[in-house]
């Protein structure tokens, strides 16, 4: 990829990250809805498969569109899924703390956890997963 085609600034990358996240979420929800209609599987299993499909879309689009990475996939994929796992753990911990210890409304807690994880995932993606120096 030409240097002029690479996303230059953090703001541009963040906007692209939001677009990709929205697209990946749409794929996840469409796969979830379709999976529920065409299988007899449990909602949990269908959701897990749909989440995995969304994460594949997220990886592919963030690799090419958001961060224009030129690193080999064998180096980036493990780091990407480590970031996905860390974001899931962060979300779980935040939800447990806010709804348990703070007795916060679950929807408010989820909104705050989502915003926190969004920033976490972007920074980890930019610095660790797709950063040229990692």
Secondary structure as UniProt FT lines:
FT   HELIX           3..5
FT   HELIX           10..38
FT   HELIX           43..61
FT   HELIX           62..66
FT   HELIX           73..96
FT   HELIX           97..101
FT   HELIX           106..124
FT   HELIX           125..129
FT   TURN            132..133
//
